């Protein structure tokens, strides 16, 4: 039975070259507050059944319900073929998401929100697909965490992308922007930098479908306050791999 106070959202993925719809049932979509990395509570039906966020596509369709107080949303999307889309300020009347199949350079937007305690490393809900050649990472602190220190990696290398990122001021942490020696004490993890080298960067592809196939994130400081922001994972799509 339907309950009052819910708003339906429905989006279909479309291929901009063929003009046809995309049949994708393994891609994911993270539903966020408009202009904020905070996730929105979503439901899988009009009866108000709670749904996971991020949620998976069904035949290239993103369909969910929210409280009717949500009139616009941000969507962070990663398709099965590794197209990353960040759709800002979408409204319920916008029923299509266009995907350019010829675009190789991608930037995946991964929101984070931590309560402020030293949390276990958690799965962000975004996979690392076989055709993703990951080449860089950026962290954008939206709400500062007093004492907060972040790590980002994979399910088998939890600090593989970055480690020790100070999230106590808003914006991009300077340690990720300045040129410095790449070492075991730097913020770049060993999946993106050779730990014993000097300014030596490298790129990363997952080993297989089960080893390091998820993006994970954590806060390493037990005394920090709550905070949130975005992680940007920069990668190239490799046509030969997917």
Secondary structure, DSSP 8 states (H G I E B T S, - for coil): ---TTEEEEEEEEEETTT-SB---SS-EEEEEETTSS-B---BSSTT--B--SSEE-BTTEEEEEEETT---EEEEEE-TT--EEEEEEE-TT--EEEE-TT--EEEEEEEEEE-SS----EEEEEE--TTEEEEEEEEEEEE--TT-EEEEEESS-TTSSEEEEE-SSSEE-HHHHS----STTSSB-TTTB-TTSSS-B--B--SSSSSS-EEEEEE--TT---EEEEEEEEEEE-GGG-
